Amino acid sequence: MSATNPQPVQHLADYRPWPFGLTETRLDLTLAPRDTIVRAALDLAPRDASDPQDLVLDGGAGLRLQALRIDGQAPDPVHVTRTDEQLIIAAAALPHAPFTLETEVAIDPADNTAFEGLYLSGGMFCTQCEAEGFRHITFYPDRPDVMTTFRVTLRSALPVRLSNGNPVGDADGVAEWHDPWPKPAYLFALVAGDLVAVSDRFTTRSGRDVALNVWVRPGDQDRAGFAMESLIKSMRWDEDVYGREYDLDVFNIVAVDDFNMGAMENKGLNIFNSKLVLASPETATDTDYERIEAVIAHEYFHNWTGNRITCRDWFQLCLKEGLTVFRDQQFTSDMRSAAVKRIEDVQTLRARQFREDQGPLAHPPRPDRYEEINNFYTATVYEKGAEVIGMLKNLVGDDGYARALDLYFTRHDGDAATIEDWLTVFQDATGRDLTQFKRWYTDAGTPTLEMTEDWQDGTLTLTFAQSTPPTPGQPDKPARVIPIAVGLIGPNGDEVTPTRVLEMTEARQSFTFDGLGARPVVSVLRGFSAPVMLKRPLDDATRAFLLAHDTDPFARWEAGRELALSALTQGDAAQKAYIAAIGTLAADEGADPAFRALCLTLPGEEEIATRIAAGGATPDPDAIHATRSDLARRIALTHQDLLAGLYDAMTVPGAYSPDAQSAARRSLRIAALGLLSRIDGGDRAAVLFGIASNMTERMAALAVLVRLGRATSALQILSDEFGDNRLVMDKWFSVQVMAAPPEQAVAIARDLAAHRDFDWQNPNRFRALLGGLAANHAGFHAADGSGYDFTADWLIRMDAANPQIAARMSTAFEIWPRYDAPRRAHARNALERIATLAGLSRNTREMVSRMIAAGQ
């Protein structure tokens, strides 16, 4: 499944509509592991009969063409050209009027280790067609702007046969499905296997009765109930908040073990990685439950923002993904703590997207070129895309946003839309000119926002200067619209003015606040109102004041984060200030336990390294690890009694529940445990592992024991108990390298790679081990280069089987140029070893070549 020929670079400016109309697609599939037969009938018509065009269909090299007919007749072979990626029928062979094209191909699902198109997963047939997987099933115009209705016939002896839309019939090994809503090929799906359903029903607000099913393997039914609850919550929320109603008679979700992505929004048949469906207190953590709830919602919300309205081309990917991420963030905020959710989203953005912006893989949310589209399913497209929509909502207000979304759904239902269409809707609905705002979609990089203050006779003047560093292909960036949410806090800790959103449009701009009785403390970028890096002259005393008194939860947490980063990089005095302030916050019984847990959690080593690099210095992974460990120990020694009290007080009585309040209490208890383990040798963790009735506390205790080298017995217990549970064993693999002492991480990873249960071709298991090592900052960046070499070895092996996974995991290297010369030399050698591999896939080649170029 590898490719040696470069893929031509695709350019946004080269977009042209497909020259044919497609009114209906009829598929007939006879499923077999080694010889699936796919018969396709496409009802086509030239858009301009006066300008005959060749019919160009996408089709991978694995398609074995057995028949080709135009209106029932085979064309002259001289008019048919087959390449590794296309089937081309010359215009001379095509009618000038509507016609039907029929093809018959044979494919080999059992040999499809790339899990793209139609493949087998544990005896179950399933599909993944986004972005360009349908071309591995049959010859087709595999592009998102070609939308049509589908009729599908599935032939198989397997008891469950599912596809998109509504069921038409199912008997004698033949199932028929009809999807009445036009869709592009990337939303096609089928599943056939030995499955059982957890079922329920939902009545839409207009009275449509919808059958709901979560399909799992026999024996997994007791772990699918939460997914069903989450689906029903999502359907109700989308009606209440966005006015969007479901539009088919059935909604199916299927859990699949071998899946490259998290989940896929195929119309009426969502296919999910099983880790985002299956959950029980004994096997899933609080984080797993929250993630399941969010992703179920995300894929359901795509029914309107992605399916009914899709993207014209793959350059517009953030149109559907950014909007849908924003919607699932809103949903989780309503289901749980809005303040904690916002902080968690910012943590994710900074950890993944800011890092992406600072490296060779930087690109705008709407890129203007790509070689391999699968490489653009990135944090920039998803998370930054959502931030851009959040800014837009802040600028136009809640009412303006609601009017614009209603107009968007009305105007573009059934369309393949663009970013320009999206912004035009907002302009028409609100009257705002969004020409400058569009730069958030077209310009890469994270802006830096520098703030200074001037106080004169009761007037406070805030001056901001914005700049965005060069990124690949974009050396100069003009000023953007930046919404800056600001509040003022008096010397006594009271709020002086409510939050005011300042709209910055110039490279340098000042704003004044008049009539103030005393100089206030400025709370800036409240709610993280824009995805920027803020620089302001602020001492630790002021940070501590904001941590104690700010009324905005994000700004309060941010003050604590800045205080922590100061403590980690500025020395003893800063550490004392931070330790004192964090003790006061931890003791605040009026604060949300989940918020207190976030504030007790030190910045991660990657975040510290990013801060050091942004300041122009070279981060030392070993020194960062040592400093962070020492600060955690000092906090524990200073607040030992307080932390011990929190650990005991935050015990959640009764049976496990994944609800937000219970999860919040557990999160604070676990944060206290992590700090206390720095001084108790892990004794509390050892006891907790033995008595915990839920996986949340067991995994937290296990991570502590792994870090302290006391996990041998606990790991064996978990393996004995859950050795046949793939999702728990993924955690078992991951925690051993992620939490390991850095000097042992690579050796442990090597041992685990030789373990009998390391099924490296399963994407979840591969991510568990390789991703776990990448998350161990000092371990992956080992001074001898062993972390780089180990990762490169496995990326090379995975690339031959599953290029998508190899390419995505290669991002572990994306910030290699920021480290010292010896580490850079080791990383470059590892990357060049990958790049020079014969037969390297274009997925991985594109990523690695861009990263190598960054070090030139």
Buried (B, 14 or more C-beta within 10 A) or exposed (E): BBBEEEBEEBEBEEBEEBBBBBEBBBBBBBBBEEEBBBBBBBBBBBEEEEEBBBBBBBBBEBBEBEEBBBEEEEBEEEBBEBEEBBBEBBBEBBBEEEBBBBBBBBBBBBEBBBBBBBBBBEEBBBBBBBBBBBBBBBBBBBBBBBBBBBBBBBBBEBEBBBBBBBBEEBEEBBBBBBBEBBBBBBBBBBBBBEBBBBEBEBEBEEEEEBBBBBBBBEEBBEBBBBBBBBBBBBBEBBBEBBEBBBBBEBBBBBBBBBBBBBBBBBBBBBBBBBBBBBBBBBBBBBBBBBBBBBBBBBBBBBBBBBBBBBBBBBBBBBBBBBBBBBBBBBBBBEBBBBBBBBBBBBBEBBBBBBBBBBBBBBBBBBBBEBBBBBBBBBBBBBBBBBBBBBBBBBBBEEEBBBBBBBBBBEBBEEBBBBBBBBBBBBBBBBEBEBEEBBBBBBBBBBBBBBBEBEEEEEEBBBBBBBEBBEBBEBEEBEBBBBBBBBBBBBEEEEBBBEBEBBEBEEEEBBBEBEEBEEBBBBBBBBBBBBBBBBBBEBEBEBBBBBBBBBBBBBBBBBBBBBBBBBBBBEEEEBBBBBBEBBBEBBEEEEBBBBBBBBBBBBBBBBBBBBBBBBEEEEBBBBEBBEBBBEBBBBBBEBBBEBBBBBBEEBEBEEEBBBEBBBBBBBBBBBBBBBBBBBBBEBEBBBEBBEEBEBBBBBBBBBBBBBBBEBBEEBBEBBBEEBEEBBBBBBBBBBBBBBBBBBEBBBBBBBEBBEBEBBBBBBBBBBBBBBBBBBBBBBBBBBBEBBBBBBBBBBBBBBBBBBBBBBBBBBBBBBBBBBBEEEBBBBBBEBBEBBBEBEEBBBBBBBBBBBBBEBEE
